[in-house]
Amino acid sequence: MLFTNLTRQNEIGANCYHVQINGHGYLLDCGTHPKIDGNDALPRLDLLAGKPMDGVFVSHAHLDHIGSLPVILSERPETRAYLTHASCMIADRALHNSASVMIKQRNELNLMEYPFYTHGQVDRLLEDLESVPYDRPFEVDGAQITYHEAGHVQGAAGIWIQLDGQSLFYTGDVKFSDMKITRGARFPDAQPDIMIIECTRGSMPPRPGVSWETEIERLAASIQETYAKGGSVLIPCFALGKTQEVLKILHDLMQEGSLPEQLIYISGLSRSYTEIYDELSRSHPRVCPGFKLEDNLNLTVLEQKEAMTMKLGRGRLMLISSGMMTPRTRSNLMAQRVAAEKQHSIFFVGYVDPDSPAGKVKAAGQGGRANMGGDAGEMEIRCQVESFEFTSHCSREHMLEYVTRIRPRNVVLVHGEPSSLNWFQKELTQQMPESKIIIPPSGETINLG
């Protein structure tokens, strides 16, 4: 069994891995890097030359796992891509939005290689996607493939491949505990020969006494404190997954009386994904079957012009993408206004890249200075700044417990910064001395036996 890491370096980037078993080849995910522009945002697709490709198995529809799918399938038109039904629906919006962003950036950033694909190419790709269910094996050129619920986001899957007596399990991004909408992972207890695991939170030790429930209580109190000062609350938030989970949190707080029932501003892309979540309310497994966000919340889209002109007063609640406050996005434009006055608040509800405007605001805190990027430059952060832990990735302890219970003979560590990968390698080597624990170098093919 041969494994090739096609990401450009060991990090959370353009996730893409090629596996070869007895002459059959499979691609696990094919994303684009969320922090890099141009051709360097793509995986090392050039390394696929001459390699067999019987299928592309996509774990979920975040762009760092699916963003280069149209590129690889245009080069390998005979190859089929397999996604869960929910991921197929999300891929429609995600890839079309990606095409629109690249068309815009071609002129703004003078990136002549953009767009990597057109809307027409996305439409043709979507017609050929294979929608697969959870927990029902299907066959691809002699291999038996099974998708298992992975938590993390609606449609996410861990992928089991069985061929000629050899087995591999790729976790993709995983969350073992339930969130407010998405159920926790339902992974098999069987022992594969090889397990490929995400290591996102390997460098993040647990915080005693901190849970989703304690963070929800703290979020409600912080929002009420801001309202009492006559201020507005901005929550920069990823459009897919995190927005919908936080909306459900806000709904529950309103229902129990911890927050007033009120209008919530969201972005247009967030609304698109929220509509998909609502469409899936009965057909996809979830914590709250049948619950629809738009039926139970008063939501409106904050337009670009409104982000620059809307009067900020007591009690405005804005859940706006991008989560990193990328320059010229609505969350960035609104953050500039919110940060300028001390009665307002910016609340972060998950990971932010330290080099992004959101990361700089988070690090600066109230009274510090942060570069907002683009034409905005540096400004004083006068508003309250707080962070809340609503991660959609499993803790390192949960992943460690799962792997050590299953005890695969080989564990391949991916989707993590070097410090996270190293933590998992050290812990797993100590607890599973009989197993081979591998950090795969970028661009190299490893024989896993």
Secondary structure as the mmCIF struct_conf table of DSSP 4:
data_model
#
loop_
_struct_conf.conf_type_id
_struct_conf.id
_struct_conf.beg_label_comp_id
_struct_conf.beg_label_asym_id
_struct_conf.beg_label_seq_id
_struct_conf.end_label_comp_id
_struct_conf.end_label_asym_id
_struct_conf.end_label_seq_id
STRN STRN1 LEU A 2 ASN A 5
BEND BEND1 THR A 7 ALA A 14
STRN STRN2 CYS A 16 ILE A 21
TURN_TY1_P TURN_TY1_P1 ASN A 22 GLY A 23
STRN STRN3 HIS A 24 CYS A 30
TURN_TY1_P TURN_TY1_P2 PRO A 34 LYS A 35
HELX_RH_3T_P HELX_RH_3T_P1 GLY A 38 ALA A 41
BEND BEND2 LEU A 42 LEU A 42
HELX_RH_3T_P HELX_RH_3T_P2 LEU A 45 LEU A 48
TURN_TY1_P TURN_TY1_P3 ALA A 49 GLY A 50
BEND BEND3 ASP A 54 ASP A 54
STRN STRN4 GLY A 55 PHE A 57
BEND BEND4 HIS A 62 HIS A 62
HELX_RH_AL_P HELX_RH_AL_P1 LEU A 63 ILE A 66
TURN_TY1_P TURN_TY1_P4 GLY A 67 SER A 68
HELX_RH_AL_P HELX_RH_AL_P2 LEU A 69 GLU A 75
TURN_TY1_P TURN_TY1_P5 PRO A 77 GLU A 78
STRN STRN5 ALA A 81 THR A 84
HELX_RH_AL_P HELX_RH_AL_P3 HIS A 85 GLU A 108
TURN_TY1_P TURN_TY1_P6 LEU A 109 ASN A 110
TURN_TY1_P TURN_TY1_P7 MET A 112 GLU A 113
BEND BEND5 PHE A 116 TYR A 117
HELX_RH_AL_P HELX_RH_AL_P4 HIS A 119 ASP A 128
HELX_LH_PP_P HELX_LH_PP_P1 LEU A 129 LEU A 129
STRN STRN6 GLU A 130 VAL A 132
STRN STRN7 TYR A 134 TYR A 134
TURN_TY1_P TURN_TY1_P8 ASP A 135 ASP A 135
STRN STRN8 PHE A 138 VAL A 140
TURN_TY1_P TURN_TY1_P9 ASP A 141 GLY A 142
STRN STRN9 ALA A 143 GLU A 149
BEND BEND6 HIS A 152 VAL A 153
TURN_TY1_P TURN_TY1_P10 GLN A 154 GLY A 155
STRN STRN10 ALA A 157 LEU A 163
TURN_TY1_P TURN_TY1_P11 ASP A 164 GLY A 165
STRN STRN11 GLN A 166 TYR A 170
BEND BEND7 ASP A 173 ASP A 173
BEND BEND8 SER A 177 SER A 177
BEND BEND9 LYS A 180 THR A 182
HELX_LH_PP_P HELX_LH_PP_P2 ARG A 183 ALA A 185
BEND BEND10 ALA A 190 ALA A 190
BEND BEND11 ASP A 193 ASP A 193
STRN STRN12 ILE A 194 GLU A 198
TURN_TY1_P TURN_TY1_P12 THR A 200 SER A 203
TURN_TY1_P TURN_TY1_P13 PRO A 208 GLY A 209
HELX_RH_AL_P HELX_RH_AL_P5 TRP A 212 ALA A 228
TURN_TY1_P TURN_TY1_P14 LYS A 229 GLY A 230
STRN STRN13 VAL A 233 PRO A 236
TURN_TY1_P TURN_TY1_P15 ALA A 239 GLY A 241
HELX_RH_AL_P HELX_RH_AL_P6 LYS A 242 GLN A 255
TURN_TY1_P TURN_TY1_P16 GLU A 256 GLY A 257
BEND BEND12 SER A 258 LEU A 259
STRN STRN14 LEU A 263 ILE A 266
HELX_RH_AL_P HELX_RH_AL_P7 GLY A 268 GLU A 279
TURN_TY1_P TURN_TY1_P17 LEU A 280 SER A 283
BEND BEND13 HIS A 284 HIS A 284
BEND BEND14 VAL A 287 CYS A 288
TURN_TY1_P TURN_TY1_P18 PRO A 289 GLY A 290
HELX_RH_AL_P HELX_RH_AL_P8 LEU A 293 ASN A 296
BEND BEND15 LEU A 297 LEU A 297
STRN STRN15 ASN A 298 VAL A 301
HELX_RH_AL_P HELX_RH_AL_P9 GLN A 304 THR A 309
HELX_LH_PP_P HELX_LH_PP_P3 MET A 310 LEU A 312
TURN_TY1_P TURN_TY1_P19 ARG A 314 GLY A 315
STRN STRN16 LEU A 317 ILE A 320
BEND BEND16 SER A 321 SER A 321
TURN_TY1_P TURN_TY1_P20 GLY A 323 MET A 324
TURN_TY1_P TURN_TY1_P21 PRO A 327 ARG A 328
BEND BEND17 THR A 329 THR A 329
HELX_RH_AL_P HELX_RH_AL_P10 ARG A 330 ALA A 339
TURN_TY1_P TURN_TY1_P22 ALA A 340 ALA A 340
BEND BEND18 GLU A 341 GLU A 341
TURN_TY1_P TURN_TY1_P23 LYS A 342 GLN A 343
STRN STRN17 SER A 345 PHE A 348
BEND BEND19 GLY A 350 GLY A 350
TURN_TY1_P TURN_TY1_P24 PRO A 354 ASP A 355
BEND BEND20 SER A 356 SER A 356
HELX_RH_AL_P HELX_RH_AL_P11 PRO A 357 ALA A 364
TURN_TY1_P TURN_TY1_P25 GLN A 366 GLY A 367
STRN STRN18 ARG A 369 ASN A 371
TURN_TY1_P TURN_TY1_P26 GLY A 374 ALA A 376
STRN STRN19 GLU A 378 GLU A 380
BEND BEND21 CYS A 383 CYS A 383
STRN STRN20 GLN A 384 SER A 387
BEND BEND22 SER A 392 HIS A 393
HELX_RH_AL_P HELX_RH_AL_P12 ARG A 396 ILE A 406
BEND BEND23 ARG A 409 ARG A 409
STRN STRN21 ASN A 410 VAL A 414
BEND BEND24 HIS A 415 GLY A 416
HELX_RH_AL_P HELX_RH_AL_P13 PRO A 418 GLN A 431
TURN_TY1_P TURN_TY1_P27 PRO A 433 GLU A 434
BEND BEND25 SER A 435 SER A 435
STRN STRN22 LYS A 436 ILE A 438
HELX_LH_PP_P HELX_LH_PP_P4 PRO A 440 PRO A 441
STRN STRN23 SER A 442 SER A 442
TURN_TY1_P TURN_TY1_P28 GLY A 443 GLY A 443
STRN STRN24 THR A 445 ASN A 447
#
